C-alpha cells in the first residue's frame, strides 16, 4: 500500500524508541499479507526485543501459511538467537 511506504519513509528518519517501535509494528501489520518479505525486513527496526519477536511471529506465521519455502529462506538468512529461531521455526514447521 502506498500509505504504508510513506510511513516507512517517515519512520526511517525517526529516533529509536517506543513510538517508532509502535509505528513500525503497525507498518509490519499493514503489509504482512501483501508483502511479507518487506514486513519481515521491517521487524528488524523494532528495538524492543519482545515486540520485535511478536511482530516476527505474526509475519512468519502468515508467510509460512502461504509460501513456506520463502518464509524458511527468510528465517535462515536472519541473525536470531537460538530461542528466537526455535520459536519461529516451529511456526514454519506447522
FENWO-V391688 format. One record per backbone hydrogen bond with DSSP energy under -1.0 kcal/mol. CO is the residue of the C=O (numbers start at 1). NH is the residue of the N-H. If there is no record, write none. Layout:
BEGIN
co=CO nh=NH
co=CO nh=NH
END
This chain:
BEGIN
co=1 nh=5
co=2 nh=6
co=3 nh=7
co=4 nh=8
co=5 nh=9
co=6 nh=10
co=7 nh=11
co=8 nh=12
co=10 nh=13
co=11 nh=14
co=17 nh=21
co=18 nh=22
co=19 nh=23
co=20 nh=24
co=21 nh=25
co=22 nh=26
co=23 nh=27
co=24 nh=28
co=25 nh=29
co=26 nh=30
co=27 nh=31
co=28 nh=32
co=31 nh=35
co=35 nh=39
co=36 nh=40
co=37 nh=41
co=38 nh=42
co=39 nh=43
co=41 nh=44
co=42 nh=45
co=43 nh=46
co=48 nh=52
co=49 nh=53
co=50 nh=54
co=51 nh=55
co=52 nh=56
co=53 nh=57
co=54 nh=58
co=55 nh=59
co=56 nh=60
co=57 nh=61
co=58 nh=62
co=59 nh=63
co=60 nh=64
co=61 nh=65
co=62 nh=66
co=63 nh=67
co=67 nh=71
co=68 nh=72
co=69 nh=73
co=70 nh=74
co=71 nh=75
co=72 nh=76
co=73 nh=77
co=75 nh=78
co=81 nh=85
co=82 nh=86
co=83 nh=87
co=84 nh=88
co=85 nh=89
co=86 nh=90
co=88 nh=92
co=89 nh=93
END
